[in-house]
Amino acid sequence: MSATTMKQYGQFTAIMHREYERAVKKIREELSQGRTYDHACDTLNDISPEIRTFVKEDFLKIIIAEEHFGAGIDISDIAMFLELPYEKVQSARQTLLNDMARETECSLHLQGKKIN
């Protein structure tokens, strides 16, 4: 989990991390069975609401990273596959890019401190 994410959502405990990993696995399984994104997320009843909200937002960015940036699939196709509005997926894509820019900036800043 990135430093920016940790600051935004607070420190994840080991239990929270296990819940997160279990939730991501569950969403992947649901999507592989042809469920919509919202339906897959709705199955996360056995985890805390805090983790559920975080996973729902974060996993969409994971899909975008893997499928759009990794495999070259168009955002509109991802939105159609997940049965989400294009604008929601495009917004998550922009959030992901902003997160990556912040992480890069933070890493470069820390590296600069180590050199000096």
Phi and psi restraints in degrees (range 20) as a CNS / XPLOR table:
assign (resid 1 and name C) (resid 2 and name N)
       (resid 2 and name CA) (resid 2 and name C) 1.0 -72.8 20.0 2
assign (resid 2 and name N) (resid 2 and name CA)
       (resid 2 and name C) (resid 3 and name N) 1.0 160.2 20.0 2
assign (resid 2 and name C) (resid 3 and name N)
       (resid 3 and name CA) (resid 3 and name C) 1.0 -64.4 20.0 2
assign (resid 3 and name N) (resid 3 and name CA)
       (resid 3 and name C) (resid 4 and name N) 1.0 -39.3 20.0 2
assign (resid 3 and name C) (resid 4 and name N)
       (resid 4 and name CA) (resid 4 and name C) 1.0 -61.6 20.0 2
assign (resid 4 and name N) (resid 4 and name CA)
       (resid 4 and name C) (resid 5 and name N) 1.0 -43.9 20.0 2
assign (resid 4 and name C) (resid 5 and name N)
       (resid 5 and name CA) (resid 5 and name C) 1.0 -63.2 20.0 2
assign (resid 5 and name N) (resid 5 and name CA)
       (resid 5 and name C) (resid 6 and name N) 1.0 -42.5 20.0 2
assign (resid 5 and name C) (resid 6 and name N)
       (resid 6 and name CA) (resid 6 and name C) 1.0 -61.2 20.0 2
assign (resid 6 and name N) (resid 6 and name CA)
       (resid 6 and name C) (resid 7 and name N) 1.0 -42.9 20.0 2
assign (resid 6 and name C) (resid 7 and name N)
       (resid 7 and name CA) (resid 7 and name C) 1.0 -65.1 20.0 2
assign (resid 7 and name N) (resid 7 and name CA)
       (resid 7 and name C) (resid 8 and name N) 1.0 -40.6 20.0 2
assign (resid 7 and name C) (resid 8 and name N)
       (resid 8 and name CA) (resid 8 and name C) 1.0 -67.4 20.0 2
assign (resid 8 and name N) (resid 8 and name CA)
       (resid 8 and name C) (resid 9 and name N) 1.0 -40.1 20.0 2
assign (resid 8 and name C) (resid 9 and name N)
       (resid 9 and name CA) (resid 9 and name C) 1.0 -109.1 20.0 2
assign (resid 9 and name N) (resid 9 and name CA)
       (resid 9 and name C) (resid 10 and name N) 1.0 4.6 20.0 2
assign (resid 9 and name C) (resid 10 and name N)
       (resid 10 and name CA) (resid 10 and name C) 1.0 82.2 20.0 2
assign (resid 10 and name N) (resid 10 and name CA)
       (resid 10 and name C) (resid 11 and name N) 1.0 175.8 20.0 2
assign (resid 10 and name C) (resid 11 and name N)
       (resid 11 and name CA) (resid 11 and name C) 1.0 -72.5 20.0 2
assign (resid 11 and name N) (resid 11 and name CA)
       (resid 11 and name C) (resid 12 and name N) 1.0 130.9 20.0 2
assign (resid 11 and name C) (resid 12 and name N)
       (resid 12 and name CA) (resid 12 and name C) 1.0 -84.2 20.0 2
assign (resid 12 and name N) (resid 12 and name CA)
       (resid 12 and name C) (resid 13 and name N) 1.0 129.3 20.0 2
assign (resid 12 and name C) (resid 13 and name N)
       (resid 13 and name CA) (resid 13 and name C) 1.0 -80.9 20.0 2
assign (resid 13 and name N) (resid 13 and name CA)
       (resid 13 and name C) (resid 14 and name N) 1.0 171.2 20.0 2
assign (resid 13 and name C) (resid 14 and name N)
       (resid 14 and name CA) (resid 14 and name C) 1.0 -61.0 20.0 2
assign (resid 14 and name N) (resid 14 and name CA)
       (resid 14 and name C) (resid 15 and name N) 1.0 -38.0 20.0 2
assign (resid 14 and name C) (resid 15 and name N)
       (resid 15 and name CA) (resid 15 and name C) 1.0 -65.7 20.0 2
assign (resid 15 and name N) (resid 15 and name CA)
       (resid 15 and name C) (resid 16 and name N) 1.0 -44.2 20.0 2
assign (resid 15 and name C) (resid 16 and name N)
       (resid 16 and name CA) (resid 16 and name C) 1.0 -62.6 20.0 2
assign (resid 16 and name N) (resid 16 and name CA)
       (resid 16 and name C) (resid 17 and name N) 1.0 -39.8 20.0 2
assign (resid 16 and name C) (resid 17 and name N)
       (resid 17 and name CA) (resid 17 and name C) 1.0 -62.9 20.0 2
assign (resid 17 and name N) (resid 17 and name CA)
       (resid 17 and name C) (resid 18 and name N) 1.0 -42.0 20.0 2
assign (resid 17 and name C) (resid 18 and name N)
       (resid 18 and name CA) (resid 18 and name C) 1.0 -63.8 20.0 2
assign (resid 18 and name N) (resid 18 and name CA)
       (resid 18 and name C) (resid 19 and name N) 1.0 -41.6 20.0 2
assign (resid 18 and name C) (resid 19 and name N)
       (resid 19 and name CA) (resid 19 and name C) 1.0 -60.6 20.0 2
assign (resid 19 and name N) (resid 19 and name CA)
       (resid 19 and name C) (resid 20 and name N) 1.0 -43.6 20.0 2
assign (resid 19 and name C) (resid 20 and name N)
       (resid 20 and name CA) (resid 20 and name C) 1.0 -60.0 20.0 2
assign (resid 20 and name N) (resid 20 and name CA)
       (resid 20 and name C) (resid 21 and name N) 1.0 -50.2 20.0 2
assign (resid 20 and name C) (resid 21 and name N)
       (resid 21 and name CA) (resid 21 and name C) 1.0 -61.7 20.0 2
assign (resid 21 and name N) (resid 21 and name CA)
       (resid 21 and name C) (resid 22 and name N) 1.0 -41.7 20.0 2
assign (resid 21 and name C) (resid 22 and name N)
       (resid 22 and name CA) (resid 22 and name C) 1.0 -64.2 20.0 2
assign (resid 22 and name N) (resid 22 and name CA)
       (resid 22 and name C) (resid 23 and name N) 1.0 -40.0 20.0 2
assign (resid 22 and name C) (resid 23 and name N)
       (resid 23 and name CA) (resid 23 and name C) 1.0 -66.6 20.0 2
assign (resid 23 and name N) (resid 23 and name CA)
       (resid 23 and name C) (resid 24 and name N) 1.0 -42.2 20.0 2
assign (resid 23 and name C) (resid 24 and name N)
       (resid 24 and name CA) (resid 24 and name C) 1.0 -61.6 20.0 2
assign (resid 24 and name N) (resid 24 and name CA)
       (resid 24 and name C) (resid 25 and name N) 1.0 -43.9 20.0 2
assign (resid 24 and name C) (resid 25 and name N)
       (resid 25 and name CA) (resid 25 and name C) 1.0 -61.0 20.0 2
assign (resid 25 and name N) (resid 25 and name CA)
       (resid 25 and name C) (resid 26 and name N) 1.0 -43.2 20.0 2
assign (resid 25 and name C) (resid 26 and name N)
       (resid 26 and name CA) (resid 26 and name C) 1.0 -63.0 20.0 2
assign (resid 26 and name N) (resid 26 and name CA)
       (resid 26 and name C) (resid 27 and name N) 1.0 -44.1 20.0 2
assign (resid 26 and name C) (resid 27 and name N)
       (resid 27 and name CA) (resid 27 and name C) 1.0 -62.7 20.0 2
assign (resid 27 and name N) (resid 27 and name CA)
       (resid 27 and name C) (resid 28 and name N) 1.0 -43.2 20.0 2
assign (resid 27 and name C) (resid 28 and name N)
       (resid 28 and name CA) (resid 28 and name C) 1.0 -58.5 20.0 2
assign (resid 28 and name N) (resid 28 and name CA)
       (resid 28 and name C) (resid 29 and name N) 1.0 -44.2 20.0 2
assign (resid 28 and name C) (resid 29 and name N)
       (resid 29 and name CA) (resid 29 and name C) 1.0 -62.0 20.0 2
assign (resid 29 and name N) (resid 29 and name CA)
       (resid 29 and name C) (resid 30 and name N) 1.0 -45.3 20.0 2
assign (resid 29 and name C) (resid 30 and name N)
       (resid 30 and name CA) (resid 30 and name C) 1.0 -62.8 20.0 2
assign (resid 30 and name N) (resid 30 and name CA)
       (resid 30 and name C) (resid 31 and name N) 1.0 -43.7 20.0 2
assign (resid 30 and name C) (resid 31 and name N)
       (resid 31 and name CA) (resid 31 and name C) 1.0 -64.8 20.0 2
assign (resid 31 and name N) (resid 31 and name CA)
       (resid 31 and name C) (resid 32 and name N) 1.0 -37.5 20.0 2
assign (resid 31 and name C) (resid 32 and name N)
       (resid 32 and name CA) (resid 32 and name C) 1.0 -67.1 20.0 2
assign (resid 32 and name N) (resid 32 and name CA)
       (resid 32 and name C) (resid 33 and name N) 1.0 -19.7 20.0 2
assign (resid 32 and name C) (resid 33 and name N)
       (resid 33 and name CA) (resid 33 and name C) 1.0 -92.4 20.0 2
assign (resid 33 and name N) (resid 33 and name CA)
       (resid 33 and name C) (resid 34 and name N) 1.0 8.3 20.0 2
assign (resid 33 and name C) (resid 34 and name N)
       (resid 34 and name CA) (resid 34 and name C) 1.0 88.6 20.0 2
assign (resid 34 and name N) (resid 34 and name CA)
       (resid 34 and name C) (resid 35 and name N) 1.0 10.0 20.0 2
assign (resid 34 and name C) (resid 35 and name N)
       (resid 35 and name CA) (resid 35 and name C) 1.0 -73.5 20.0 2
assign (resid 35 and name N) (resid 35 and name CA)
       (resid 35 and name C) (resid 36 and name N) 1.0 155.9 20.0 2
assign (resid 35 and name C) (resid 36 and name N)
       (resid 36 and name CA) (resid 36 and name C) 1.0 -74.5 20.0 2
assign (resid 36 and name N) (resid 36 and name CA)
       (resid 36 and name C) (resid 37 and name N) 1.0 165.7 20.0 2
assign (resid 36 and name C) (resid 37 and name N)
       (resid 37 and name CA) (resid 37 and name C) 1.0 -61.7 20.0 2
assign (resid 37 and name N) (resid 37 and name CA)
       (resid 37 and name C) (resid 38 and name N) 1.0 -47.4 20.0 2
assign (resid 37 and name C) (resid 38 and name N)
       (resid 38 and name CA) (resid 38 and name C) 1.0 -62.2 20.0 2
assign (resid 38 and name N) (resid 38 and name CA)
       (resid 38 and name C) (resid 39 and name N) 1.0 -41.4 20.0 2
assign (resid 38 and name C) (resid 39 and name N)
       (resid 39 and name CA) (resid 39 and name C) 1.0 -63.9 20.0 2
assign (resid 39 and name N) (resid 39 and name CA)
       (resid 39 and name C) (resid 40 and name N) 1.0 -43.3 20.0 2
assign (resid 39 and name C) (resid 40 and name N)
       (resid 40 and name CA) (resid 40 and name C) 1.0 -59.5 20.0 2
assign (resid 40 and name N) (resid 40 and name CA)
       (resid 40 and name C) (resid 41 and name N) 1.0 -42.8 20.0 2
assign (resid 40 and name C) (resid 41 and name N)
       (resid 41 and name CA) (resid 41 and name C) 1.0 -68.8 20.0 2
assign (resid 41 and name N) (resid 41 and name CA)
       (resid 41 and name C) (resid 42 and name N) 1.0 -32.8 20.0 2
assign (resid 41 and name C) (resid 42 and name N)
       (resid 42 and name CA) (resid 42 and name C) 1.0 -66.7 20.0 2
assign (resid 42 and name N) (resid 42 and name CA)
       (resid 42 and name C) (resid 43 and name N) 1.0 -17.6 20.0 2
assign (resid 42 and name C) (resid 43 and name N)
       (resid 43 and name CA) (resid 43 and name C) 1.0 -79.9 20.0 2
assign (resid 43 and name N) (resid 43 and name CA)
       (resid 43 and name C) (resid 44 and name N) 1.0 -4.4 20.0 2
assign (resid 43 and name C) (resid 44 and name N)
       (resid 44 and name CA) (resid 44 and name C) 1.0 -83.9 20.0 2
assign (resid 44 and name N) (resid 44 and name CA)
       (resid 44 and name C) (resid 45 and name N) 1.0 60.4 20.0 2
assign (resid 44 and name C) (resid 45 and name N)
       (resid 45 and name CA) (resid 45 and name C) 1.0 -85.0 20.0 2
assign (resid 45 and name N) (resid 45 and name CA)
       (resid 45 and name C) (resid 46 and name N) 1.0 -18.2 20.0 2
assign (resid 45 and name C) (resid 46 and name N)
       (resid 46 and name CA) (resid 46 and name C) 1.0 -96.1 20.0 2
assign (resid 46 and name N) (resid 46 and name CA)
       (resid 46 and name C) (resid 47 and name N) 1.0 14.5 20.0 2
assign (resid 46 and name C) (resid 47 and name N)
       (resid 47 and name CA) (resid 47 and name C) 1.0 -124.2 20.0 2
assign (resid 47 and name N) (resid 47 and name CA)
       (resid 47 and name C) (resid 48 and name N) 1.0 164.1 20.0 2
assign (resid 47 and name C) (resid 48 and name N)
       (resid 48 and name CA) (resid 48 and name C) 1.0 -64.9 20.0 2
assign (resid 48 and name N) (resid 48 and name CA)
       (resid 48 and name C) (resid 49 and name N) 1.0 148.8 20.0 2
assign (resid 48 and name C) (resid 49 and name N)
       (resid 49 and name CA) (resid 49 and name C) 1.0 -57.4 20.0 2
assign (resid 49 and name N) (resid 49 and name CA)
       (resid 49 and name C) (resid 50 and name N) 1.0 -35.7 20.0 2
assign (resid 49 and name C) (resid 50 and name N)
       (resid 50 and name CA) (resid 50 and name C) 1.0 -60.4 20.0 2
assign (resid 50 and name N) (resid 50 and name CA)
       (resid 50 and name C) (resid 51 and name N) 1.0 -48.1 20.0 2
assign (resid 50 and name C) (resid 51 and name N)
       (resid 51 and name CA) (resid 51 and name C) 1.0 -68.4 20.0 2
assign (resid 51 and name N) (resid 51 and name CA)
       (resid 51 and name C) (resid 52 and name N) 1.0 -40.3 20.0 2
assign (resid 51 and name C) (resid 52 and name N)
       (resid 52 and name CA) (resid 52 and name C) 1.0 -58.0 20.0 2
assign (resid 52 and name N) (resid 52 and name CA)
       (resid 52 and name C) (resid 53 and name N) 1.0 -47.2 20.0 2
assign (resid 52 and name C) (resid 53 and name N)
       (resid 53 and name CA) (resid 53 and name C) 1.0 -62.6 20.0 2
assign (resid 53 and name N) (resid 53 and name CA)
       (resid 53 and name C) (resid 54 and name N) 1.0 -45.5 20.0 2
assign (resid 53 and name C) (resid 54 and name N)
       (resid 54 and name CA) (resid 54 and name C) 1.0 -61.7 20.0 2
assign (resid 54 and name N) (resid 54 and name CA)
       (resid 54 and name C) (resid 55 and name N) 1.0 -46.1 20.0 2
assign (resid 54 and name C) (resid 55 and name N)
       (resid 55 and name CA) (resid 55 and name C) 1.0 -62.3 20.0 2
assign (resid 55 and name N) (resid 55 and name CA)
       (resid 55 and name C) (resid 56 and name N) 1.0 -42.8 20.0 2
assign (resid 55 and name C) (resid 56 and name N)
       (resid 56 and name CA) (resid 56 and name C) 1.0 -58.2 20.0 2
assign (resid 56 and name N) (resid 56 and name CA)
       (resid 56 and name C) (resid 57 and name N) 1.0 -42.4 20.0 2
assign (resid 56 and name C) (resid 57 and name N)
       (resid 57 and name CA) (resid 57 and name C) 1.0 -74.3 20.0 2
assign (resid 57 and name N) (resid 57 and name CA)
       (resid 57 and name C) (resid 58 and name N) 1.0 -44.5 20.0 2
assign (resid 57 and name C) (resid 58 and name N)
       (resid 58 and name CA) (resid 58 and name C) 1.0 -70.2 20.0 2
assign (resid 58 and name N) (resid 58 and name CA)
       (resid 58 and name C) (resid 59 and name N) 1.0 -40.3 20.0 2
assign (resid 58 and name C) (resid 59 and name N)
       (resid 59 and name CA) (resid 59 and name C) 1.0 -66.5 20.0 2
assign (resid 59 and name N) (resid 59 and name CA)
       (resid 59 and name C) (resid 60 and name N) 1.0 -32.2 20.0 2
assign (resid 59 and name C) (resid 60 and name N)
       (resid 60 and name CA) (resid 60 and name C) 1.0 -61.4 20.0 2
assign (resid 60 and name N) (resid 60 and name CA)
       (resid 60 and name C) (resid 61 and name N) 1.0 -39.9 20.0 2
assign (resid 60 and name C) (resid 61 and name N)
       (resid 61 and name CA) (resid 61 and name C) 1.0 -67.7 20.0 2
assign (resid 61 and name N) (resid 61 and name CA)
       (resid 61 and name C) (resid 62 and name N) 1.0 -34.6 20.0 2
assign (resid 61 and name C) (resid 62 and name N)
       (resid 62 and name CA) (resid 62 and name C) 1.0 -62.3 20.0 2
assign (resid 62 and name N) (resid 62 and name CA)
       (resid 62 and name C) (resid 63 and name N) 1.0 -46.4 20.0 2
assign (resid 62 and name C) (resid 63 and name N)
       (resid 63 and name CA) (resid 63 and name C) 1.0 -59.3 20.0 2
assign (resid 63 and name N) (resid 63 and name CA)
       (resid 63 and name C) (resid 64 and name N) 1.0 -44.5 20.0 2
assign (resid 63 and name C) (resid 64 and name N)
       (resid 64 and name CA) (resid 64 and name C) 1.0 -62.9 20.0 2
assign (resid 64 and name N) (resid 64 and name CA)
       (resid 64 and name C) (resid 65 and name N) 1.0 -43.7 20.0 2
assign (resid 64 and name C) (resid 65 and name N)
       (resid 65 and name CA) (resid 65 and name C) 1.0 -61.4 20.0 2
assign (resid 65 and name N) (resid 65 and name CA)
       (resid 65 and name C) (resid 66 and name N) 1.0 -45.6 20.0 2
assign (resid 65 and name C) (resid 66 and name N)
       (resid 66 and name CA) (resid 66 and name C) 1.0 -71.3 20.0 2
assign (resid 66 and name N) (resid 66 and name CA)
       (resid 66 and name C) (resid 67 and name N) 1.0 -49.5 20.0 2
assign (resid 66 and name C) (resid 67 and name N)
       (resid 67 and name CA) (resid 67 and name C) 1.0 -87.6 20.0 2
assign (resid 67 and name N) (resid 67 and name CA)
       (resid 67 and name C) (resid 68 and name N) 1.0 -39.9 20.0 2
assign (resid 67 and name C) (resid 68 and name N)
       (resid 68 and name CA) (resid 68 and name C) 1.0 -82.5 20.0 2
assign (resid 68 and name N) (resid 68 and name CA)
       (resid 68 and name C) (resid 69 and name N) 1.0 -58.1 20.0 2
assign (resid 68 and name C) (resid 69 and name N)
       (resid 69 and name CA) (resid 69 and name C) 1.0 -77.0 20.0 2
assign (resid 69 and name N) (resid 69 and name CA)
       (resid 69 and name C) (resid 70 and name N) 1.0 -36.2 20.0 2
assign (resid 69 and name C) (resid 70 and name N)
       (resid 70 and name CA) (resid 70 and name C) 1.0 -79.8 20.0 2
assign (resid 70 and name N) (resid 70 and name CA)
       (resid 70 and name C) (resid 71 and name N) 1.0 -45.2 20.0 2
assign (resid 70 and name C) (resid 71 and name N)
       (resid 71 and name CA) (resid 71 and name C) 1.0 -107.2 20.0 2
assign (resid 71 and name N) (resid 71 and name CA)
       (resid 71 and name C) (resid 72 and name N) 1.0 -5.8 20.0 2
assign (resid 71 and name C) (resid 72 and name N)
       (resid 72 and name CA) (resid 72 and name C) 1.0 78.0 20.0 2
assign (resid 72 and name N) (resid 72 and name CA)
       (resid 72 and name C) (resid 73 and name N) 1.0 18.0 20.0 2
assign (resid 72 and name C) (resid 73 and name N)
       (resid 73 and name CA) (resid 73 and name C) 1.0 -78.4 20.0 2
assign (resid 73 and name N) (resid 73 and name CA)
       (resid 73 and name C) (resid 74 and name N) 1.0 134.7 20.0 2
assign (resid 73 and name C) (resid 74 and name N)
       (resid 74 and name CA) (resid 74 and name C) 1.0 -65.0 20.0 2
assign (resid 74 and name N) (resid 74 and name CA)
       (resid 74 and name C) (resid 75 and name N) 1.0 146.0 20.0 2
assign (resid 74 and name C) (resid 75 and name N)
       (resid 75 and name CA) (resid 75 and name C) 1.0 -56.7 20.0 2
assign (resid 75 and name N) (resid 75 and name CA)
       (resid 75 and name C) (resid 76 and name N) 1.0 -39.0 20.0 2
assign (resid 75 and name C) (resid 76 and name N)
       (resid 76 and name CA) (resid 76 and name C) 1.0 -64.4 20.0 2
assign (resid 76 and name N) (resid 76 and name CA)
       (resid 76 and name C) (resid 77 and name N) 1.0 -34.9 20.0 2
assign (resid 76 and name C) (resid 77 and name N)
       (resid 77 and name CA) (resid 77 and name C) 1.0 -70.1 20.0 2
assign (resid 77 and name N) (resid 77 and name CA)
       (resid 77 and name C) (resid 78 and name N) 1.0 -37.2 20.0 2
assign (resid 77 and name C) (resid 78 and name N)
       (resid 78 and name CA) (resid 78 and name C) 1.0 -64.6 20.0 2
assign (resid 78 and name N) (resid 78 and name CA)
       (resid 78 and name C) (resid 79 and name N) 1.0 -44.5 20.0 2
assign (resid 78 and name C) (resid 79 and name N)
       (resid 79 and name CA) (resid 79 and name C) 1.0 -59.9 20.0 2
assign (resid 79 and name N) (resid 79 and name CA)
       (resid 79 and name C) (resid 80 and name N) 1.0 -42.4 20.0 2
assign (resid 79 and name C) (resid 80 and name N)
       (resid 80 and name CA) (resid 80 and name C) 1.0 -65.7 20.0 2
assign (resid 80 and name N) (resid 80 and name CA)
       (resid 80 and name C) (resid 81 and name N) 1.0 -44.4 20.0 2
assign (resid 80 and name C) (resid 81 and name N)
       (resid 81 and name CA) (resid 81 and name C) 1.0 -60.3 20.0 2
assign (resid 81 and name N) (resid 81 and name CA)
       (resid 81 and name C) (resid 82 and name N) 1.0 -42.8 20.0 2
assign (resid 81 and name C) (resid 82 and name N)
       (resid 82 and name CA) (resid 82 and name C) 1.0 -82.9 20.0 2
assign (resid 82 and name N) (resid 82 and name CA)
       (resid 82 and name C) (resid 83 and name N) 1.0 -9.9 20.0 2
assign (resid 82 and name C) (resid 83 and name N)
       (resid 83 and name CA) (resid 83 and name C) 1.0 58.0 20.0 2
assign (resid 83 and name N) (resid 83 and name CA)
       (resid 83 and name C) (resid 84 and name N) 1.0 48.1 20.0 2
assign (resid 83 and name C) (resid 84 and name N)
       (resid 84 and name CA) (resid 84 and name C) 1.0 -118.4 20.0 2
assign (resid 84 and name N) (resid 84 and name CA)
       (resid 84 and name C) (resid 85 and name N) 1.0 153.9 20.0 2
assign (resid 84 and name C) (resid 85 and name N)
       (resid 85 and name CA) (resid 85 and name C) 1.0 -61.4 20.0 2
assign (resid 85 and name N) (resid 85 and name CA)
       (resid 85 and name C) (resid 86 and name N) 1.0 140.8 20.0 2
assign (resid 85 and name C) (resid 86 and name N)
       (resid 86 and name CA) (resid 86 and name C) 1.0 -53.1 20.0 2
assign (resid 86 and name N) (resid 86 and name CA)
       (resid 86 and name C) (resid 87 and name N) 1.0 -43.6 20.0 2
assign (resid 86 and name C) (resid 87 and name N)
       (resid 87 and name CA) (resid 87 and name C) 1.0 -59.6 20.0 2
assign (resid 87 and name N) (resid 87 and name CA)
       (resid 87 and name C) (resid 88 and name N) 1.0 -36.9 20.0 2
assign (resid 87 and name C) (resid 88 and name N)
       (resid 88 and name CA) (resid 88 and name C) 1.0 -66.6 20.0 2
assign (resid 88 and name N) (resid 88 and name CA)
       (resid 88 and name C) (resid 89 and name N) 1.0 -43.2 20.0 2
assign (resid 88 and name C) (resid 89 and name N)
       (resid 89 and name CA) (resid 89 and name C) 1.0 -69.9 20.0 2
assign (resid 89 and name N) (resid 89 and name CA)
       (resid 89 and name C) (resid 90 and name N) 1.0 -40.7 20.0 2
assign (resid 89 and name C) (resid 90 and name N)
       (resid 90 and name CA) (resid 90 and name C) 1.0 -63.4 20.0 2
assign (resid 90 and name N) (resid 90 and name CA)
       (resid 90 and name C) (resid 91 and name N) 1.0 -40.1 20.0 2
assign (resid 90 and name C) (resid 91 and name N)
       (resid 91 and name CA) (resid 91 and name C) 1.0 -64.1 20.0 2
assign (resid 91 and name N) (resid 91 and name CA)
       (resid 91 and name C) (resid 92 and name N) 1.0 -41.9 20.0 2
assign (resid 91 and name C) (resid 92 and name N)
       (resid 92 and name CA) (resid 92 and name C) 1.0 -64.3 20.0 2
assign (resid 92 and name N) (resid 92 and name CA)
       (resid 92 and name C) (resid 93 and name N) 1.0 -36.6 20.0 2
assign (resid 92 and name C) (resid 93 and name N)
       (resid 93 and name CA) (resid 93 and name C) 1.0 -61.4 20.0 2
assign (resid 93 and name N) (resid 93 and name CA)
       (resid 93 and name C) (resid 94 and name N) 1.0 -45.2 20.0 2
assign (resid 93 and name C) (resid 94 and name N)
       (resid 94 and name CA) (resid 94 and name C) 1.0 -65.2 20.0 2
assign (resid 94 and name N) (resid 94 and name CA)
       (resid 94 and name C) (resid 95 and name N) 1.0 -39.8 20.0 2
assign (resid 94 and name C) (resid 95 and name N)
       (resid 95 and name CA) (resid 95 and name C) 1.0 -61.7 20.0 2
assign (resid 95 and name N) (resid 95 and name CA)
       (resid 95 and name C) (resid 96 and name N) 1.0 -42.1 20.0 2
assign (resid 95 and name C) (resid 96 and name N)
       (resid 96 and name CA) (resid 96 and name C) 1.0 -60.5 20.0 2
assign (resid 96 and name N) (resid 96 and name CA)
       (resid 96 and name C) (resid 97 and name N) 1.0 -45.9 20.0 2
assign (resid 96 and name C) (resid 97 and name N)
       (resid 97 and name CA) (resid 97 and name C) 1.0 -61.9 20.0 2
assign (resid 97 and name N) (resid 97 and name CA)
       (resid 97 and name C) (resid 98 and name N) 1.0 -41.0 20.0 2
assign (resid 97 and name C) (resid 98 and name N)
       (resid 98 and name CA) (resid 98 and name C) 1.0 -64.2 20.0 2
assign (resid 98 and name N) (resid 98 and name CA)
       (resid 98 and name C) (resid 99 and name N) 1.0 -41.5 20.0 2
assign (resid 98 and name C) (resid 99 and name N)
       (resid 99 and name CA) (resid 99 and name C) 1.0 -60.4 20.0 2
assign (resid 99 and name N) (resid 99 and name CA)
       (resid 99 and name C) (resid 100 and name N) 1.0 -43.7 20.0 2
assign (resid 99 and name C) (resid 100 and name N)
       (resid 100 and name CA) (resid 100 and name C) 1.0 -65.3 20.0 2
assign (resid 100 and name N) (resid 100 and name CA)
       (resid 100 and name C) (resid 101 and name N) 1.0 -40.4 20.0 2
assign (resid 100 and name C) (resid 101 and name N)
       (resid 101 and name CA) (resid 101 and name C) 1.0 -63.9 20.0 2
assign (resid 101 and name N) (resid 101 and name CA)
       (resid 101 and name C) (resid 102 and name N) 1.0 -42.9 20.0 2
assign (resid 101 and name C) (resid 102 and name N)
       (resid 102 and name CA) (resid 102 and name C) 1.0 -62.8 20.0 2
assign (resid 102 and name N) (resid 102 and name CA)
       (resid 102 and name C) (resid 103 and name N) 1.0 -43.1 20.0 2
assign (resid 102 and name C) (resid 103 and name N)
       (resid 103 and name CA) (resid 103 and name C) 1.0 -61.4 20.0 2
assign (resid 103 and name N) (resid 103 and name CA)
       (resid 103 and name C) (resid 104 and name N) 1.0 -44.0 20.0 2
assign (resid 103 and name C) (resid 104 and name N)
       (resid 104 and name CA) (resid 104 and name C) 1.0 -62.6 20.0 2
assign (resid 104 and name N) (resid 104 and name CA)
       (resid 104 and name C) (resid 105 and name N) 1.0 -46.1 20.0 2
assign (resid 104 and name C) (resid 105 and name N)
       (resid 105 and name CA) (resid 105 and name C) 1.0 -60.3 20.0 2
assign (resid 105 and name N) (resid 105 and name CA)
       (resid 105 and name C) (resid 106 and name N) 1.0 -43.6 20.0 2
assign (resid 105 and name C) (resid 106 and name N)
       (resid 106 and name CA) (resid 106 and name C) 1.0 -63.8 20.0 2
assign (resid 106 and name N) (resid 106 and name CA)
       (resid 106 and name C) (resid 107 and name N) 1.0 -44.4 20.0 2
assign (resid 106 and name C) (resid 107 and name N)
       (resid 107 and name CA) (resid 107 and name C) 1.0 -63.5 20.0 2
assign (resid 107 and name N) (resid 107 and name CA)
       (resid 107 and name C) (resid 108 and name N) 1.0 -43.1 20.0 2
assign (resid 107 and name C) (resid 108 and name N)
       (resid 108 and name CA) (resid 108 and name C) 1.0 -64.8 20.0 2
assign (resid 108 and name N) (resid 108 and name CA)
       (resid 108 and name C) (resid 109 and name N) 1.0 -38.4 20.0 2
assign (resid 108 and name C) (resid 109 and name N)
       (resid 109 and name CA) (resid 109 and name C) 1.0 -63.4 20.0 2
assign (resid 109 and name N) (resid 109 and name CA)
       (resid 109 and name C) (resid 110 and name N) 1.0 -44.5 20.0 2
assign (resid 109 and name C) (resid 110 and name N)
       (resid 110 and name CA) (resid 110 and name C) 1.0 -65.5 20.0 2
assign (resid 110 and name N) (resid 110 and name CA)
       (resid 110 and name C) (resid 111 and name N) 1.0 -39.4 20.0 2
assign (resid 110 and name C) (resid 111 and name N)
       (resid 111 and name CA) (resid 111 and name C) 1.0 -64.5 20.0 2
assign (resid 111 and name N) (resid 111 and name CA)
       (resid 111 and name C) (resid 112 and name N) 1.0 -38.2 20.0 2
assign (resid 111 and name C) (resid 112 and name N)
       (resid 112 and name CA) (resid 112 and name C) 1.0 -63.1 20.0 2
assign (resid 112 and name N) (resid 112 and name CA)
       (resid 112 and name C) (resid 113 and name N) 1.0 -37.8 20.0 2
assign (resid 112 and name C) (resid 113 and name N)
       (resid 113 and name CA) (resid 113 and name C) 1.0 -66.7 20.0 2
assign (resid 113 and name N) (resid 113 and name CA)
       (resid 113 and name C) (resid 114 and name N) 1.0 -37.1 20.0 2
assign (resid 113 and name C) (resid 114 and name N)
       (resid 114 and name CA) (resid 114 and name C) 1.0 -69.5 20.0 2
assign (resid 114 and name N) (resid 114 and name CA)
       (resid 114 and name C) (resid 115 and name N) 1.0 -34.6 20.0 2
assign (resid 114 and name C) (resid 115 and name N)
       (resid 115 and name CA) (resid 115 and name C) 1.0 -72.1 20.0 2
assign (resid 115 and name N) (resid 115 and name CA)
       (resid 115 and name C) (resid 116 and name N) 1.0 -40.2 20.0 2
